[in-house]
Structures are given as C-alpha cells and as structure tokens.
Amino acid sequence: MVINHIGMVVRSIEKAVRHWEEIFGYKQITEVVTNTRQKVKVSFMGKEDSLPIKLLEPVDETSSVYTFAKKGGGLHH
C-alpha cells in the first residue's frame, strides 16, 4: 500500500493553512480551489520528507464533510 496524502477536515481553510505553517513548518503548495462536486475548498500543504496534507473545508451544509467540520473536523482520510 502507498499513502499519497493525509486529508484533514477543517472549519476554516485560511486559519488551517496558517496553523500548519506556524506550528508544523508546512508550506502551502497549492492555491485554495473549490471542488464543486464534493462541495469543499481544498489546498495541499507540503514539507520535506513528509506526506502532503490535504485540507478540506465544506462550502455549505450540503457538503459531505459539513457535519464533521461542525464537530471540530480532524483526520478524514
């Protein structure tokens, strides 16, 4: 098995980007984009010798991760 990335559901992608940069030393490697099919905002974070982190923020209450984010988010996949 090969792990490509780790997905984290967050309430605010902008705050999460700052958190991962300041606390864990990651850098934002993609702009924030909206996946209209899954109804999430997405951005990837990277750090040398570490797996990429995919941050996911629901765009509205119809997103499949909305309830998870409302409860605080966390490890998704």
Backbone as a chain_set.jsonl record, in Angstrom:
{"seq": "MVINHIGMVVRSIEKAVRHWEEIFGYKQITEVVTNTRQKVKVSFMGKEDSLPIKLLEPVDETSSVYTFAKKGGGLHH", "coords": {"N": [[0.847, -1.175, 0.0], [0.493, 2.223, -0.765], [0.645, 5.399, 0.578], [-0.74, 8.361, -0.429], [-1.468, 10.957, 0.454], [-2.591, 12.804, 3.37], [-5.766, 13.514, 4.506], [-7.39, 16.255, 5.972], [-10.16, 17.529, 7.626], [-11.331, 20.782, 8.034], [-12.543, 23.735, 9.738], [-12.029, 26.312, 8.834], [-10.227, 27.025, 6.077], [-8.293, 28.962, 5.602], [-7.385, 29.67, 8.189], [-6.439, 27.178, 8.951], [-4.332, 26.745, 7.136], [-2.495, 28.706, 8.006], [-2.058, 27.709, 10.597], [-0.875, 25.145, 10.122], [1.437, 26.018, 8.87], [2.71, 27.666, 10.837], [2.82, 26.085, 13.209], [3.601, 23.439, 12.484], [5.465, 23.699, 10.454], [4.886, 23.354, 7.751], [4.352, 24.204, 4.276], [2.199, 26.012, 2.112], [1.306, 24.481, -0.825], [-0.414, 24.502, -2.93], [-2.864, 26.637, -4.407], [-5.952, 27.675, -2.861], [-8.666, 25.879, -3.932], [-11.973, 25.28, -5.229], [-13.807, 22.39, -5.039], [-16.426, 21.586, -6.757], [-18.023, 19.355, -7.051], [-17.677, 17.779, -4.734], [-18.212, 19.708, -2.943], [-16.363, 21.239, -1.394], [-13.675, 23.325, -0.22], [-10.278, 23.174, -1.097], [-6.852, 22.688, -0.292], [-3.405, 21.939, -0.634], [-0.752, 21.106, 1.575], [2.753, 21.081, 2.119], [5.829, 19.489, 3.149], [9.265, 18.92, 3.457], [10.383, 15.551, 3.273], [8.008, 14.485, 4.275], [4.573, 13.392, 4.23], [2.18, 14.87, 1.974], [-0.346, 17.143, 3.117], [-3.77, 17.35, 2.863], [-6.053, 19.828, 3.046], [-9.441, 20.275, 3.818], [-12.324, 22.161, 3.522], [-15.735, 22.498, 4.144], [-18.058, 23.898, 1.791], [-20.689, 24.54, 2.158], [-23.712, 23.568, 3.947], [-24.528, 21.297, 2.591], [-22.362, 19.822, 1.927], [-20.489, 16.791, 2.096], [-18.76, 16.664, 4.232], [-19.575, 18.512, 6.056], [-20.966, 18.192, 8.591], [-18.996, 16.851, 10.026], [-16.968, 18.811, 10.078], [-18.3, 20.781, 11.532], [-18.347, 19.613, 14.015], [-15.768, 19.943, 14.752], [-13.889, 18.882, 13.063], [-10.943, 17.233, 11.687], [-8.862, 14.28, 11.251], [-9.584, 12.852, 8.181], [-9.106, 11.27, 5.873]], "CA": [[0.0, 0.0, 0.0], [1.204, 3.503, -0.806], [-0.191, 6.509, 1.035], [-0.479, 9.529, -1.26], [-1.607, 12.164, 1.257], [-3.481, 12.708, 4.52], [-6.835, 14.507, 4.397], [-7.861, 16.828, 7.233], [-11.309, 18.423, 7.515], [-11.14, 21.972, 8.863], [-13.641, 24.711, 9.699], [-11.564, 27.454, 8.034], [-9.018, 26.635, 5.378], [-7.302, 30.021, 5.77], [-6.808, 29.504, 9.525], [-5.711, 25.909, 8.971], [-3.069, 26.954, 6.42], [-1.605, 29.43, 8.929], [-1.738, 26.795, 11.693], [0.079, 24.139, 9.647], [2.702, 26.7, 8.598], [3.326, 28.172, 12.062], [3.021, 25.049, 14.229], [4.236, 22.226, 11.983], [6.5, 24.005, 9.473], [4.465, 23.04, 6.379], [4.15, 25.332, 3.364], [1.088, 25.831, 1.189], [1.88, 24.167, -2.141], [-1.423, 24.782, -3.955], [-3.86, 27.643, -4.062], [-7.244, 27.139, -2.437], [-9.594, 25.686, -5.04], [-13.251, 24.713, -4.826], [-14.266, 21.176, -5.712], [-17.873, 21.76, -6.76], [-18.676, 18.043, -6.942], [-17.681, 17.367, -3.323], [-18.608, 20.898, -2.189], [-15.314, 21.569, -0.432], [-12.486, 24.074, -0.61], [-9.144, 22.276, -0.9], [-5.488, 23.158, -0.501], [-2.394, 20.988, -0.186], [0.38, 21.598, 2.335], [3.879, 20.18, 1.946], [7.015, 19.632, 3.985], [10.295, 17.971, 3.035], [10.414, 14.26, 3.952], [6.729, 14.223, 4.925], [3.436, 13.266, 3.327], [1.374, 16.072, 1.811], [-1.58, 17.254, 3.883], [-4.866, 17.939, 2.093], [-7.023, 20.491, 3.903], [-10.769, 20.335, 3.208], [-13.318, 22.974, 4.224], [-17.02, 22.44, 3.445], [-18.51, 25.205, 1.295], [-22.014, 24.777, 2.721], [-24.244, 22.452, 4.735], [-24.778, 20.115, 1.761], [-21.092, 19.112, 1.753], [-20.438, 15.527, 2.839], [-17.928, 16.818, 5.432], [-20.089, 19.64, 6.834], [-21.227, 17.793, 9.974], [-17.694, 16.546, 10.614], [-16.302, 20.092, 10.339], [-19.041, 21.454, 12.585], [-17.957, 18.966, 15.273], [-14.376, 20.263, 15.007], [-13.023, 18.389, 11.987], [-9.86, 16.32, 12.031], [-8.434, 13.311, 10.258], [-10.666, 12.372, 7.336], [-8.598, 10.144, 5.063]], "C": [[0.894, 1.24, 0.0], [0.228, 4.59, -0.371], [0.22, 7.756, 0.266], [-0.507, 10.83, -0.47], [-2.505, 11.858, 2.457], [-4.489, 13.838, 4.403], [-7.339, 14.937, 5.758], [-9.033, 17.765, 6.953], [-11.114, 19.558, 8.51], [-12.352, 22.887, 8.742], [-13.3, 25.894, 8.799], [-10.245, 27.084, 7.384], [-7.915, 27.688, 5.545], [-6.613, 29.904, 7.129], [-5.971, 28.232, 9.598], [-4.372, 26.029, 8.251], [-2.075, 27.647, 7.338], [-1.141, 28.516, 10.069], [-0.674, 25.778, 11.272], [1.434, 24.767, 9.328], [3.424, 27.06, 9.904], [3.681, 27.062, 13.056], [3.864, 23.881, 13.716], [5.298, 22.456, 10.912], [6.163, 23.602, 8.045], [4.344, 24.33, 5.584], [2.971, 25.012, 2.454], [1.662, 25.611, -0.202], [0.858, 24.291, -3.27], [-2.308, 25.922, -3.475], [-5.111, 26.941, -3.541], [-8.139, 27.067, -3.668], [-10.883, 25.083, -4.499], [-13.568, 23.514, -5.695], [-15.784, 21.219, -5.637], [-18.628, 20.437, -6.645], [-18.777, 17.604, -5.482], [-18.066, 18.513, -2.383], [-17.651, 21.194, -1.041], [-14.295, 22.503, -1.063], [-11.309, 23.191, -0.237], [-7.831, 23.027, -1.112], [-4.539, 22.101, 0.043], [-1.257, 21.723, 0.505], [1.515, 20.592, 2.174], [5.026, 20.51, 2.884], [8.002, 18.557, 3.556], [10.268, 16.726, 3.923], [9.133, 13.943, 4.721], [5.635, 14.087, 3.87], [2.737, 14.608, 3.15], [0.104, 15.989, 2.67], [-2.605, 17.961, 3.0], [-5.873, 18.514, 3.09], [-8.337, 20.624, 3.157], [-11.707, 21.14, 4.088], [-14.64, 22.862, 3.47], [-17.449, 23.832, 2.989], [-19.905, 25.555, 1.795], [-22.504, 23.51, 3.421], [-24.573, 21.207, 3.91], [-23.505, 19.316, 1.481], [-21.097, 17.854, 2.617], [-19.602, 15.634, 4.114], [-18.418, 17.948, 6.347], [-20.273, 19.289, 8.311], [-19.927, 17.507, 10.71], [-16.958, 17.84, 10.985], [-16.971, 20.83, 11.492], [-18.689, 20.894, 13.958], [-16.481, 19.209, 15.601], [-13.413, 19.774, 13.951], [-11.987, 17.407, 12.494], [-9.518, 15.386, 10.892], [-9.62, 12.745, 9.503], [-10.245, 11.167, 6.52], [-7.087, 10.258, 4.878]], "O": [[1.917, 1.287, 0.683], [-0.882, 4.684, -0.894], [1.382, 8.162, 0.301], [0.326, 11.709, -0.689], [-3.102, 10.785, 2.542], [-4.109, 14.994, 4.221], [-7.676, 14.104, 6.6], [-8.92, 18.684, 6.142], [-10.778, 19.333, 9.672], [-13.096, 22.821, 7.763], [-14.161, 26.416, 8.092], [-9.252, 26.855, 8.075], [-6.736, 27.342, 5.621], [-5.391, 30.026, 7.215], [-4.917, 28.212, 10.234], [-3.376, 25.471, 8.71], [-0.927, 27.216, 7.439], [0.027, 28.544, 10.457], [0.31, 25.575, 11.983], [2.468, 24.121, 9.495], [4.615, 26.786, 10.052], [4.743, 27.109, 13.676], [4.74, 23.387, 14.426], [5.967, 21.509, 10.5], [7.059, 23.514, 7.205], [4.245, 25.416, 6.155], [2.774, 23.859, 2.073], [2.413, 26.444, -0.708], [1.22, 24.195, -4.443], [-2.471, 26.133, -2.274], [-5.295, 25.744, -3.764], [-8.345, 28.065, -4.358], [-10.888, 24.453, -3.441], [-13.597, 23.605, -6.923], [-16.369, 20.928, -4.594], [-19.768, 20.42, -6.181], [-19.82, 17.121, -5.04], [-18.225, 18.312, -1.179], [-18.056, 21.374, 0.108], [-14.075, 22.481, -2.274], [-11.324, 22.535, 0.804], [-7.718, 23.882, -1.99], [-4.824, 21.451, 1.048], [-0.85, 22.808, 0.09], [1.272, 19.387, 2.101], [5.177, 21.64, 3.348], [7.615, 17.413, 3.318], [10.149, 16.817, 5.145], [9.169, 13.212, 5.71], [5.76, 14.604, 2.76], [2.704, 15.409, 4.085], [-0.436, 14.909, 2.91], [-2.339, 19.034, 2.459], [-6.469, 17.779, 3.878], [-8.356, 21.036, 1.997], [-11.869, 20.835, 5.269], [-14.67, 23.107, 2.264], [-17.238, 24.82, 3.693], [-20.268, 26.73, 1.852], [-21.794, 22.506, 3.477], [-24.87, 20.159, 4.483], [-23.563, 18.251, 0.867], [-21.636, 17.848, 3.724], [-19.718, 14.78, 4.993], [-17.737, 18.297, 7.311], [-19.79, 20.01, 9.184], [-19.771, 17.873, 11.875], [-16.394, 17.948, 12.074], [-16.297, 21.432, 12.328], [-18.728, 21.617, 14.954], [-15.994, 18.73, 16.624], [-12.254, 20.188, 13.924], [-12.123, 16.828, 13.571], [-9.831, 15.648, 9.731], [-10.555, 12.219, 10.107], [-10.949, 10.158, 6.482], [-6.479, 9.408, 4.227]]}, "num_chains": 1, "name": "protein.A"}
